[in-house]
Structures are given as C-alpha cells and as structure tokens.
Amino acid sequence: MALQCGIIGITNVGKTTIFNCISNTKGETSSYAFSAVKSNIGVVQVPDPRLAELAKYQETEKIVPTTVEIVDIPGLARGSNRGEGVGNKFLADIRNTDALIHVLRCFDDELLPHVDGSVDPVRDIETLDLELQVKDLESVMKKIERLNRAAKVGDKDAIKGLEVLNRYREHIEGFNNARTLEVTEGEKKYVEDLFLLTMKPVMFVCNVDAPAAVEGNGYVDKVRSFLKDSDSELLVIAGAIESEIAELESAEDRLAFLRDAGLDEPGVDKLVRAAYKLLDLQTFFTVGPKEIRAWTIKIGMTAPQAAGVIHSDLERGFIRAEVMKYNDFVTLKSEHACKEAGKFFVEGRNYVVEDGDILHIRFNV
C-alpha cells in the first residue's frame, strides 16, 4: 500500500525530532529556520499488540508488523506559495501525500526563537492553512478557465463542473479548507484530479515540553478551543521526551522512563496508529509456523483485493478465503477450536475484509 502521511508545520516546531522517533530514516535537526533542503521519507512500523497475542497460540519463527510511510516535509512560512522560505517545492511534496499530520509548537524556548517572534499555535494553523488555500485556489481557477471553454460550446458536464468548481472557489476565498465544503460523491469527481492540499484529512500534534507531557498546557487549550467544531484528532506529544525514549535500547528502561514521565506508552506509538487510521487503513493477519504477519489494506477491500496485497498471484487465482476473527482465535486458542465452535468461515469473492481478520487464501494459477 503506497500511501503516505506527511508531517507538516511552521519551521522549528519539532517535526523532524518527532519523525526521527518513529522512522527508520533519520532527518537532520537544526535550530536554524529553513535549513532543510529536502523532505525525509521513512517506513514506520505500526504498533499492534494483537501480534503478540496471536503468537501465544501459534508457535512461529517470526512476527512481522505492518508499516506506513511517513514523510517529514521541511517547515513552511508565510509566503511559501510565492517561493518564500523553502518555497513551492515542499508544497508539491505535500500534494503527493494522502493525509497530513500538522505539528504545532506548544512550548517556550528562548534558545529556539519562533520564526514569527512568538509562540502561538492557533496563528500557526491559520498561517499554514492560508498558504495551502492560496495554492488550492490557483488550481481551482486554472480548471475553471479550462472548463469555461467547453461550457461555451454547450458541454453539459463542463457546465456542471463549473457550478461545482465555483462553489469551491467561493468556499476557499472565504478562508475555508476544501475538505469542509459539503458536496456529493458525484460532485467530488470535478476536483479529484486537482489533488487539493486542503482536501486532505489532517490531524494535529501539539509538541509540548516535558512538564506538559501528560496534562498539556495553555497553548494546547487554545488549540483545543480552536478545533472544537472540527472532527480533526488532536494528540499531545513531548518531542524531547520521545527523543530520549527512542534512544533507549532496553524495553525495561523505556518502560521505567515512561512511568517516571507519567505516561503509559510512547506518544509516538499513538501518533503512528492515528496516522494509520487517518489514511483509512486497517489490518488483517496471516498466521502460521513460518510467520505471523500484519497486512495493510484500505477499509472496504474485498478478499481478492486483500489477497493481492500478499501477492498478485493470489488475487489472480483467488478461489476462496478461509476466515477467523481475531477475538474468536485468541478466545478459543486454536484454529481447530474455531472450527469446532463454528467460528471458521469460508468466504467468496464478494467478502469485505474486516479489521483483525485472520485469512488463509486458497488460490490456483
């Protein structure tokens, strides 16, 4: 599944520090604004305690978690749409992602001055939204110009497209994000080819200092108030603490560090799971003596499509899927017990895979 979640934000908010805590690729951090010259792409393992549970009831040689791609996009600033700071290059990097994690600076540090002179995460949200809205408006206006020519000769689809695009134009001109405009599924097709930046689903991460790791602080409260009418998820993460935890090799040391900080798990684990959800993804499992593996699929995929994620031959020669539910398997403790209890199902091509399904694909090529 080549889906990417982009980490965005104003420069010097701690994006790369958080990225380095979760990724197999390490980006360079700096206290200088606009010092990054390229985006960092990392493959991140998705924490899933169900894998360890499955291994209790099926001896296996290895456990393989699923992954998601995270892109650390260098910081933006006012005027990025005109090439200021890192300029348009990184707006293009945002366009190539499928969902966004917006990191907000919610801590004070005299040694790390804010690019706008003071810490204000709500202002930073508005700044970044405006930059993305300006680029989206450019895209919408260019398509309106193209459709105008077709509409003048009576093209009915172009006329309908103009009506929809003008609604988007008015909405964005009112400093609104494209994803908040109410349109039908049929109307969305007129902007799908534009890959609008503010159409992407977004979650917010408040990067706080150590004392605010558990309860947050006044900056976080302002963000919560600003987002109260939004359906966007908000997480509070202390990037500096997460960086120290990530450097510890021992699981016992990490657990002790977490307890001292008043945390039950690393905040970045919550972030990765939230990013996975934001991308509209879910997990199914294959279980056997060679390996227990988690696989990533889009919600709504059928059994043959899920088989294709494992290998194209399995989708091409799909016959049936043998399915057990995760809860049934860990409760009954074996495949044989699931069969005895009537919890072992044989499904055909139209079966829609659910999160946590354990699949065995029968195929012939």
Secondary structure, DSSP 8 states (H G I E B T S, - for coil): ---EEEEE-BTTSSHHHHHHHH-SS-----SSTT---S-EEEEEE---THHHHHHHHS--S-EE--EEEEEE---B-TTGGGT-TTTHHHHHHHHT-SEEEEEEE----TTS--TTSS--HHHHHHHHHHHHHHHHHHHHHHHHHHHHHHHHTT-HHHHHHHHHHHHHHHHHHTT--GGGS---HHHHHHHHTT--GGGS-EEEEEE--GGGTTT--HHHHHHHHHTTTS---EEEE-HHHHHHHHH---HHHHHHHHHHHT-SS-HHHHHHHHHHHHTTEEEEEEE-SS-EEEEEEETT-BHHHHHHHH-HHHHHTEEEEEEEEHHHHHHH-SHHHHHHTT--EEE-TT-B--TTEEEEEEE--
